Amino acid sequence: MYPRIVGSLSLMCGDAHLAEELAQDAFAKLCRDWWRVRRMDHPEAWLHKVAINLATSHFRRRGAERRARARLEARPTLPNDEDHASSLALRRSVAGLPPRQKAAVVLRYYVDLPFAKVAELLGVTESTAKSLVAKAVERLRADGALDTREEASDVIRHP
């Protein structure tokens, strides 16, 4: 009976080693439930059904694990503590900027808009938009939220 179970599972799974493992599990269930199975008209059919159910469960679990791993890998990684602290400091400093400077620096570097579009959205000239961004960056550097060597666009884009 064992070779038939392994054979059918091997055909179903395409993997002889997995088929043997599943067959062993099916026979373990047979031994566990023998008191009930022995009274059945076709205990071998019951054993095949258990084996097929085990194979189906195995592939369902593997699919769920694969989807969970894909979701986990798609999630952004958490910053390390140092990056997180600097990110919080940057957020606090940006929040402390005057409203027009804050809007200008966020639109320019975080939203990644050109100065012309920033100016249009703020209702100011392009030179005023550039001035607002420059003053915001200067203040962020003075607050220590930006290192003097860092490009504002690199830091603010990825807080």
Residue pairs with C-beta under 8 A, 6 or more apart in sequence:
1 44
1 47
2 23
2 27
4 44
5 23
5 26
5 27
5 47
5 48
5 51
6 16
6 19
6 20
6 23
7 19
8 48
8 51
8 52
9 18
9 19
9 20
9 22
9 23
9 51
9 52
9 55
10 16
10 19
12 19
12 52
12 55
13 19
13 22
13 55
13 58
13 59
18 58
22 51
22 54
22 55
22 58
23 51
25 54
26 47
26 50
26 51
26 54
27 47
29 50
30 37
30 43
30 46
30 47
30 50
37 43
37 46
37 47
40 46
78 84
79 87
86 145
87 159
89 144
89 145
90 140
90 145
90 146
90 155
90 156
90 159
91 159
92 145
93 139
93 140
93 143
93 144
93 145
94 102
94 105
94 106
94 136
94 140
94 145
94 156
94 159
95 102
96 143
97 105
97 136
97 139
97 140
100 122
100 124
100 132
101 132
101 133
101 135
101 136
101 139
102 136
103 121
103 122
103 132
104 118
104 122
104 129
104 132
104 133
104 136
105 132
105 133
105 136
105 137
105 140
105 152
105 156
106 156
107 113
107 117
107 118
107 121
107 122
108 115
108 118
108 129
108 133
108 153
109 133
109 152
109 153
109 156
109 157
110 156
110 157
110 159
112 157
113 121
115 126
115 129
115 130
115 133
116 126
116 129
118 129
118 133
119 125
119 126
119 128
119 129
122 128
122 129
122 132
124 132
137 146
137 152
140 146
140 152
141 147
141 148
146 152
146 155
